[in-house]
């Protein structure tokens, strides 16, 4: 445990932020998985809604510095490709 009060506060804050970052990354993974599953099934309307929600969450994470902006762009691009490919044949 740190002896200095401000360092103790920094440790507490970094733990809180770490948990928030982990939760956001987990949410992104869950949304991506759900979007891919909806795209593979015949439910294009659900896939579209989930895609919008996923893109929004990824953008917010990139804006907050949880993931890198290029990583966010790559994830969105791959996901949109996947959804478009799955829904084009149906």
N, C-alpha and C positions, 0 to 999 in steps of 0.2 A: 504494500500500500504506500502511495507517495506521501511524503512529509509535507509538501507544499500544497496549500489549499487550491490554488489555481490548477495545478497539475492533476489533483484529484478530480476536479470538475472536468478537465479535459478528458480524463480516462472514462468518466461516466458518460460524457457526451459521445465519445467515439464508440463506446459499446452500444449506445442507443442507435446511432447512425448505422453501425454495422448490421444490427438486427433489421433496421428498415431497408437497407440495401439488399440483404438476403431475401426479405419478403418480396421486394419488387422483382428481383431476378426470378424467384420462384413463380410469381404471378405471370411473368412473361412466358416462362416455359410452359405453364399450364394453358395459357391462352393459345400459344402456338400449337400445342398438341391438340387442343379442342378445335381450332380452326382447320388444321389438316384433316382431322377426323370428319368434320362436317363437309369439307370439300370432297373427300373420298366417297361419302355417302351422297345421296341424290338431293340433299337439302342445301340448295344454293343460296336461299334467302338467309338461312342461319349462318352459313359460311361468310356471307357478305357482312352481316352484323358483327360477327366475331372478328373478322378481318379489320374492320374499323376500330373496334375496341383494342385489338392487339397493337395496331399501328399507333394509336393514341398513347397506350401505355409505354411502348418502346420509345416514342418521341419524348415523353415526359422523363423517362429514365435517362435518356441521353442529355436532356437539358439540365438535369440535376447532377450529372457527372457519375451516375451509377454505372453506366456503360459508355464506351467511347462512341462518338458520333458516327464514325465509319462502321463500327460494329452494328449500330442501330440501322444504318442504311442498308447494310448487307442482309441483316435479318429480315427487314421489310421487303427487300427486293426478292429474296429467295421465297418468302412466304407468298407474295403476290404471284410469282411465277407458278408456284405449286397450286395455288387456288385457281388461277386462270387455266392452267393445263387440265386440272381435274374437272372444272365446270365446262370447258369448251367441248368436251366429248359428249356432254349430256344435254 
